[in-house]
Each structure stands twice: as structure tokens, then as C-alpha cells.
Amino acid sequence: MSMASANGSHYSRLGDPVWVRCYSGHRHAERPLSFVHHEREYRVIDLESSWFEEDAEGGALTRKACFRVRADDGNLYVLSRREMDDAWTLERALYLA
């Protein structure tokens, strides 16, 4: 799904699995440093925000860490990591004009 805005940017909900290289300091996978999507590596140049979300999947509570990042292509991306299995997903992308 993609939506256009008045300033020419568009937003997509993706849900694609991605490979992520992370900084791990006090915690495992503390923040993303780069990610690979469709065989292209994107370097994270700015971590704009991070938060946790919880979902009830099949009766079990699933927690995921979410990160809104700006990549080296100038676009914004939301990455998430499910804590139960360490799976990374590219949730959303805001493609700027």
C-alpha cells in the first residue's frame, strides 16, 4: 500500500523481512547501523526515534522494538525486531521527493 502526500513524498507499508547489522552495547541489538532490502544495503545515518510495541499473536503477548531511521538515500524507514525470535522487518518507508 502506498499513499502520496502534498509535498510529493509517498509512504509505503511493507512488512518485508530484512537483514540488519546492529550496535550491541548494554543490550543485544540496541540500535540498527545498516539494513539490507532487495539486495541493497542502506546505511543508517540518523536514529530519529525508538519505541516498543506489544501485540497479542495467537493468545501470546509479542513484544517488538521499533526504530525510525533516516538512511543514506535520504528516506525514512521504520524497522522492527521481534524479541522472541530476533526477526527484523521493514515495516514502513517514507520516500521523500
C-alpha positions in Angstrom: 0.0 0.0 0.0 1.4 3.4 -1.0 0.0 6.9 -0.2 1.1 10.2 -1.7 1.3 13.5 0.2 1.0 17.1 -0.9 4.8 17.6 -0.8 5.5 14.8 -3.4 6.7 12.2 -0.9 5.0 8.8 -0.6 4.6 6.4 2.2 4.5 2.6 1.9 3.6 -0.2 4.4 5.9 -3.1 3.6 6.3 -5.8 6.2 9.3 -7.3 4.4 11.9 -9.3 6.3 15.3 -7.6 6.3 18.9 -8.3 7.4 20.1 -5.7 9.9 23.6 -5.0 11.3 23.3 -3.6 14.8 25.2 -1.9 17.5 25.0 -4.0 20.7 26.2 -2.2 23.8 24.5 -2.8 27.1 21.7 -4.7 25.3 21.6 -7.1 22.3 20.6 -5.3 19.1 20.5 -1.9 20.8 20.1 0.1 17.5 20.4 -0.6 13.7 23.5 0.6 11.9 22.5 -0.7 8.4 19.9 -2.9 6.8 19.6 -4.9 3.5 16.4 -4.7 1.5 16.1 -6.2 -2.0 19.9 -6.9 -2.1 20.8 -3.2 -1.4 22.5 -2.1 1.8 21.2 1.1 3.4 23.4 2.8 6.0 21.6 4.3 8.9 22.7 8.0 9.2 20.2 9.0 11.9 18.1 7.2 14.5 15.1 9.6 14.7 13.1 7.6 17.4 12.7 4.2 19.0 9.9 2.6 21.0 8.4 -0.7 22.0 5.1 -2.2 20.8 3.2 -5.3 22.1 0.8 -7.4 20.1 -1.3 -10.4 21.1 -0.5 -13.1 18.5 -2.3 -16.3 18.9 -3.1 -15.5 22.5 0.6 -14.9 23.4 1.9 -11.4 24.0 4.7 -10.5 21.5 7.0 -7.5 22.1 8.9 -5.8 19.4 11.4 -2.9 19.3 10.8 -0.3 16.6 13.2 2.2 15.1 12.5 5.1 12.8 15.7 5.8 10.9 17.0 8.0 8.1 19.1 6.1 5.6 21.9 7.2 3.4 19.4 7.6 0.5 17.7 10.4 2.4 14.5 8.4 3.0 12.9 7.4 6.4 12.3 3.8 7.3 10.6 2.1 10.3 12.4 -1.2 11.2 11.2 -3.6 13.9 12.7 -6.5 15.7 10.6 -9.2 17.4 12.2 -10.0 20.7 11.0 -13.6 20.8 12.9 -14.7 17.7 15.1 -11.8 16.8 13.3 -11.4 13.4 13.7 -7.9 11.7 11.1 -6.4 9.5 10.9 -3.3 7.3 7.5 -2.0 8.5 7.2 1.3 6.6 9.1 3.6 4.3 8.6 7.3 3.6 10.1 8.1 0.2 11.0 11.8 0.1 11.0 13.7 -3.2 
